[in-house]
């Protein structure tokens, strides 16, 4: 039997993984714990497992796995936590670079966002359920229909590592350099996981790369002189399905005033084009390029933007600001009165 533990990559989610494994082992016998985000990865884990039961830990739920869980109505545990705490866990415990940790956490948040309303989901929240681990374990056992008594559950919880019990222990002692970047990319999800609407997402320039120096973050100034080319690209982060409006902010030096640029929104490894717009900076050299695009469940991910100059330029410099994204929750599909009149027989 397969048991699924879905969540953002925080210590609380990892605790839920281990707890499910312990409860299943107590109820049904030995079980393996493996990571997997796609049906293919789970298939490989099943082939490699020597146990009858498998607990699948997934942090970046792919569409094929989400659809399979939804269609089957399979029970799973969904653990939410403050995304910034997940970033800290990836940095401190798993050794990820801060920017890579932010990308991974943002992608995880987007991937699990639409699973909370699925029939099979048992939603656990770190800010609430970590305070009473026995109650959380009891809910998990009941959700998976594990034949365990109160003493069995208490015994397994007692053997688990302790979780931080208050906000002071869970938050960084002082703001780290990556915190502002994480705030823009992740606070919309933090609010959503706290039962609020999904707010604006801001991708800071730290998440992007220069076209001329692909290994360097787009935090400095780029020399525009040269041929038509990709000036910057990134951030390769998954977004939830929906209709999105975005704004890219940048500035150019006086020598580049009047030249045109192009922004493309690309999806997946094949760089499928979702949107494209051209723009010219104003007389001050400042520009905010607006674009809109749609994402559905079939859209390849992750999402990247690519900024290109549209002609050769002899001189000039460019400084990149940020990309702000808003999910449009309502669209007006009504035909304007004057058009309806014109179309009338």
C-alpha positions in Angstrom: 0.0 0.0 0.0 1.2 3.6 -0.7 0.7 6.5 1.7 1.3 10.0 0.5 2.7 12.9 2.5 2.6 16.2 0.6 3.9 19.5 1.8 6.3 22.4 1.6 10.0 21.5 2.4 9.9 22.4 6.1 11.0 20.5 9.2 7.3 20.1 10.0 6.6 18.3 6.7 9.6 16.0 7.3 8.3 15.3 10.8 5.0 14.3 9.2 6.8 12.0 6.8 8.6 10.2 9.6 5.4 10.1 11.7 3.4 8.5 9.0 6.1 5.9 8.4 6.2 5.1 12.1 2.4 4.8 12.4 2.1 2.6 9.3 4.9 0.4 10.5 3.1 0.0 13.9 -0.2 -0.9 12.2 0.9 -2.9 9.2 4.6 -3.8 9.4 7.8 -2.4 7.9 7.5 0.4 5.4 9.9 2.3 3.2 10.0 6.1 3.0 10.9 7.6 -0.4 10.7 10.9 -2.2 8.7 11.3 -5.4 6.9 14.1 -7.3 5.8 12.2 -10.4 4.1 8.9 -11.2 7.4 7.7 -12.8 9.4 8.5 -9.7 6.9 6.6 -7.6 7.1 3.7 -9.9 10.8 3.6 -9.6 10.5 3.8 -5.8 8.1 0.8 -5.8 10.5 -1.3 -7.8 13.4 -0.5 -5.5 11.4 -1.0 -2.3 11.7 -4.3 -0.5 8.8 -3.6 1.9 5.1 -4.2 1.4 4.2 -0.6 2.2 5.7 2.7 0.9 5.4 6.2 2.2 5.9 8.8 -0.5 7.2 12.2 0.5 6.4 14.8 -2.2 7.4 18.4 -2.1 6.9 19.5 -5.8 3.7 17.7 -6.8 3.6 17.2 -10.5 0.4 17.4 -12.5 0.3 13.7 -13.3 0.5 12.7 -9.6 -2.0 15.4 -8.6 -4.5 14.2 -11.2 -4.0 10.6 -10.1 -4.6 11.4 -6.5 -7.7 13.4 -7.4 -9.2 10.8 -9.7 -8.6 8.0 -7.2 -9.8 10.0 -4.2 -6.7 8.7 -2.4 -6.1 9.9 1.1 -3.0 11.9 1.7 -1.6 14.3 4.4 -1.0 17.9 3.3 1.3 19.8 5.6 1.5 23.6 5.5 4.2 25.8 7.1 5.5 29.3 6.8 7.5 29.2 3.5 10.3 31.2 4.9 10.8 28.5 7.6 11.0 26.0 4.7 13.7 28.1 3.1 15.6 28.2 6.3 15.3 24.4 6.6 16.7 23.9 3.1 19.6 26.2 3.8 20.5 25.1 7.4 19.7 21.4 7.2 20.0 20.5 3.6 22.8 22.8 2.6 21.1 24.6 -0.3 22.2 27.9 -1.6 19.7 30.6 -0.3 18.5 31.5 -3.8 18.1 27.9 -4.8 16.2 27.3 -1.6 13.8 30.1 -2.4 13.2 28.8 -5.9 12.6 25.3 -4.6 10.2 26.5 -1.9 8.3 28.8 -4.3 7.9 25.9 -6.7 6.7 23.7 -3.9 4.2 26.2 -2.7 2.7 26.6 -6.1 2.6 22.8 -6.7 0.7 22.1 -3.5 -1.6 25.2 -3.5 -4.5 23.6 -5.3 -4.4 20.3 -3.4 -6.0 21.5 -0.1 -9.5 21.3 -1.5 -9.1 17.8 -2.8 -11.3 15.1 -1.2 -8.5 13.0 0.0 -6.5 15.8 1.8 -5.9 15.9 5.5 -4.6 19.4 6.0 -2.1 20.0 8.9 -0.7 23.4 9.8 2.6 23.7 11.6 1.5 26.8 13.6 -1.4 24.8 15.1 -0.8 21.1 14.9 2.9 21.1 16.0 1.7 22.2 19.4 -0.3 19.0 20.0 1.6 16.2 18.1 -0.5 13.4 19.7 -3.7 15.0 18.3 -2.0 15.4 14.9 -0.9 11.8 14.9 -4.4 10.6 15.9 -5.9 12.6 12.9 -3.3 11.0 10.6 -4.1 7.5 11.9 -7.8 8.0 11.5 -7.4 9.5 8.0 -5.4 6.5 6.8 -7.7 4.1 8.7 -4.8 2.7 10.6 -5.9 0.2 13.4 -4.1 1.9 16.2 -5.1 2.6 19.8 -4.3 5.7 21.8 -1.4 4.1 23.5 0.1 2.9 20.2 -0.1 6.5 18.8 1.4 8.0 22.0 4.2 5.6 21.9 5.1 6.4 18.3 4.9 10.2 18.9 7.1 9.9 22.0 9.8 8.3 19.8 9.7 11.2 17.3 12.2 14.1 17.5 10.7 17.2 19.1 9.5 20.1 17.1 10.0 23.8 18.0 7.1 24.8 20.2 6.9 28.6 19.7 7.4 31.2 17.0 10.7 32.5 18.5 12.3 29.1 18.1 11.0 28.8 14.5 12.0 32.2 13.2 15.6 33.3 12.4 17.2 35.3 15.2 18.0 38.1 12.8 17.0 38.9 9.2 19.2 37.1 6.8 20.4 38.6 3.5 18.0 36.3 1.6 14.9 37.4 3.6 13.7 40.3 1.3 14.0 38.0 -1.8 12.0 35.3 0.0 9.4 37.7 1.3 8.5 38.9 -2.3 8.5 35.4 -3.7 6.8 33.6 -0.9 4.6 35.9 1.2 1.6 35.5 -1.1 1.7 31.7 -0.3 2.1 32.3 3.4 -1.1 34.4 3.4 -2.9 31.8 1.3 -1.9 29.0 3.6 -3.4 31.1 6.4 -6.8 31.2 4.6 -6.4 34.5 2.9 -6.5 35.3 -0.8 -3.3 34.8 -2.9 -1.6 38.2 -3.0 1.1 39.6 -5.3 4.2 37.6 -6.1 7.4 39.6 -6.6 10.4 38.0 -8.2 13.5 40.0 -7.2 16.4 40.4 -9.6 18.5 38.0 -7.4 16.4 35.2 -8.9 17.3 36.0 -12.5 20.5 35.5 -14.6 22.4 37.7 -17.0 22.3 36.4 -20.6 26.0 37.2 -21.1 27.0 35.6 -17.8 24.5 32.8 -17.2 26.0 31.8 -13.8 25.7 35.3 -12.4 22.6 36.8 -10.8 21.1 39.8 -12.5 21.9 42.1 -9.6 24.4 44.5 -11.2 24.4 46.5 -14.4 24.7 45.0 -17.9 26.5 46.5 -20.8 24.0 46.7 -23.7 26.6 47.2 -26.5 26.5 44.5 -29.0 24.2 42.3 -31.1 20.6 41.2 -30.5 20.7 38.7 -27.7 19.1 37.6 -24.5 20.0 40.1 -21.8 18.5 38.3 -18.8 16.4 35.2 -18.1 14.8 33.3 -15.2 13.7 32.6 -12.6 12.4 29.0 -13.5 9.8 28.8 -10.8 6.4 27.0 -11.0 3.2 29.1 -10.8 -0.3 28.0 -9.9 -2.8 27.6 -12.7 -4.7 30.8 -13.5 -4.7 34.0 -15.5 -1.7 36.2 -14.6 -0.8 39.8 -15.1 2.9 40.8 -14.8 5.0 43.9 -14.8 8.8 43.9 -15.4 10.6 47.0 -14.1 14.0 48.1 -15.4 16.1 51.2 -16.3 18.6 52.1 -19.0 21.2 54.8 -19.4 20.6 57.8 -21.7 22.5 56.2 -24.6 19.9 53.5 -24.8 16.8 55.7 -24.6 14.6 55.0 -27.6 15.8 51.5 -28.3 13.2 48.7 -28.0 13.2 45.6 -25.9 11.2 42.4 -26.0 9.9 40.3 -23.0 8.8 36.7 -23.5 7.1 34.5 -21.0 8.3 30.9 -21.5 7.1 27.6 -20.1 8.8 24.3 -19.5 12.0 22.8 -20.9 10.8 23.4 -24.5 10.3 27.1 -23.8 6.7 27.2 -25.0 5.8 30.9 -25.6 2.9 32.0 -23.3 3.2 35.8 -23.9 5.4 38.4 -25.6 5.5 42.1 -25.5 7.7 44.9 -26.8 8.4 48.2 -25.2 10.6 51.3 -25.3 11.9 53.1 -22.1 10.6 56.6 -21.5 12.7 59.8 -21.6 14.0 59.1 -18.1 15.2 55.6 -19.1 12.7 54.0 -16.8 10.3 51.3 -18.0 7.6 49.1 -16.7 6.6 46.4 -19.3 3.2 44.8 -18.8 2.2 41.4 -20.0 -0.5 38.8 -19.3 -0.6 35.0 -19.7 -2.6 32.0 -18.7 -1.5 28.7 -17.0 -3.6 25.6 -16.9 -3.0 22.1 -15.5 -1.5 21.0 -18.9 1.0 23.8 -19.1 4.6 22.7 -18.9 6.5 24.2 -15.9 8.6 26.0 -14.6 8.0 29.5 -15.9 10.8 31.8 -17.1 11.0 35.3 -18.6 13.5 36.3 -21.2 14.5 40.0 -21.9 16.0 40.7 -25.4 17.2 43.8 -27.2 15.6 44.0 -30.6 18.4 45.6 -32.5 22.2 46.2 -32.4 23.2 49.0 -30.0 26.5 50.8 -29.9 26.5 51.8 -26.2 24.3 51.8 -23.1 23.7 50.1 -19.7 20.7 48.4 -18.2 19.7 47.8 -14.6 17.0 45.3 -13.8 14.5 45.9 -11.0 11.9 43.1 -10.5 8.9 41.3 -11.8 5.6 41.6 -10.0 2.8 39.1 -10.7 -0.9 39.2 -9.9 -3.3 36.4 -10.3 -6.6 37.7 -11.8 -9.5 36.1 -10.0 -12.2 37.5 -12.1 -12.5 38.4 -15.8 -15.3 40.3 -17.5 -16.5 38.3 -20.4 -19.4 40.6 -21.3 -19.6 42.1 -24.8 -19.6 45.9 -24.6 -23.0 47.5 -25.4 -21.8 49.2 -28.5 -20.4 46.0 -29.9 -23.5 44.1 -29.0 -25.6 46.7 -30.8 -23.4 46.4 -33.9 -23.7 42.6 -33.9 -27.5 42.7 -33.5 -29.5 41.5 -36.6 
